[in-house]
């Protein structure tokens, strides 16, 4: 009996030390996370983008887009950027630069936001209010980021995919796990009466329980990852509801109300290692052994499955609110990173669809970019020699329009235009799978732009690089002239780049000519990437052949060929 008292006393002392240590760990953890969020402010938060991660990130948007097309309903006051435009503009790389989010819902929502430009001011102004609050109130922002950090990211699953398919989750039988826990508890209790005989039996039961634990857990790895993630979200809802940021008080109240329905789900949450497992919690580390031997997390998950299926709609609402708050924090962090930016100004009159003013704009992916400005009330035709900056400039304008209508941020000092539906036809290639030549792919790409002209949601803003380059010169110039004239005569605003100098003359009444040029030196060629008014009058293809190191005789023959074709008949 004295031995039992001593054992209980030791257990009691260890329990007190355990509680003290756990509280210290929690305090130290919060201090460490606050320092981390301050250090990471203005930095992107993800380095790896595998195919699986891209699939997870884009899943939410794909489902929204699919549901919209299936129902035949409009997107509302927005539209979806199609894959051609997204890929033309290398928006995957742009997204990576923007991804300063802390959670999976946040990065999935940010992707959806970038692919869904708005066609009116309402939602954009709502985002702007929160972005300004996040910039002006660092204390509230840090509390938000700390809560988001505790929710974290999971690369194993698309959170929205599993929430969306929650009704299909298979319930698990809790009875075998309850029996396993009861049997081990009985063996441990019997030690006080027959320690020698029961000790061997207890170790056998422990081994069997551990074996079946890993076998059953291996069957539901993704489900467990989802339940742990949901636990992290539900546990942080109370912290998020107390964030001192005026612009998100409505979202915080909604979170608090929604989280109230998950009291049973979150009860005894410590049975499952929920939330961010990088907290370094002594309790979580030690309790892992309890989970393995007593199956307490698997027993708890049986209840969780029923709760997830019961409140699927509410979980999706929580997901979208968390995603919205995190995506806005990520955009605010991106603004901090770039330093110089402007808030766009939108023209209310859609009849001014061809009026655009951009000042000091630059491309987000270009290091040490040259800034350019343009103010026009007509479509723009860009000419210039190879590598002078034509394609980069029209991509810069396209991304400025997308940023303005999504993250309400312009990399420049001014953006003024109407809300547009944005399309491009630029980085095209042959389709081997569809057995289509480059020219067929190109005219299909152009056709979708012309089809968009017939819809009335908002004016079209389109970008065409080297129109009809897939066919011969004579037909290319004739067809290009007709197609671009048709675009100029519609409500659409068009930026087109070409090497066909004939177009600068045939379209001079429909398009405004701008150009880029190079500077030739002794043995070298340089570019200043500055936009200039008027048509280009220089060529550099043969010079580039020469500088790259092609034989001088070959270059001279090509130059003679050009001179002979230019001689008057």
Secondary structure, 3 states (H helix, E strand, C coil): CHHHHHHHHHHHHHHHHHHHHHHHHHHHHHHHHHHHHHHHCCCCCCCCCCHHHHHHHHHHHHHHHHHHHHHCCCCCCECCCCHHHHHHCCHHHHHHHHCCCCCHHHHHHHHHHHCCCECCCHHHHHHHHHHHHHHHCHHHHHHHHHHHHHHCCCCCCCHHHHHHCHHHCCCCCCHHHHHHHHHHHHHHHHCCCCHHHHHHHHHHHHHHHHHHHHHHHHCCHHHHHHHHHHHHHHHHHHHHHCCCCHHHHHHHHHHHHHHHHHHHHHCCHHHCCCCCCCCCCHHHHHHHHHHHHHCHHHHHHHHHHHHHHHCHHHHHHHHHHHHHHHHHHHHHHHHHHHCCCECCEECCCHHHCCCEEEEEECCCCCCCCCCEEEEECCEEEEEECCCCCHHHHHHHHHHHHHHHHHCCCECCCEEEECCCEEEEECCCCCECCCCECHHHHHHHHHHHHHHHCCCCCCCEEEEEECCCCCCCHHHHHHHHHHHHHHHHHCCCEEEEECCCCHHHHHCCCCEEEEEECEEEECCEEEECCCCEECCCCCCCHHHHHHHHCCCHHHHHHHHHHHHHHHCCC
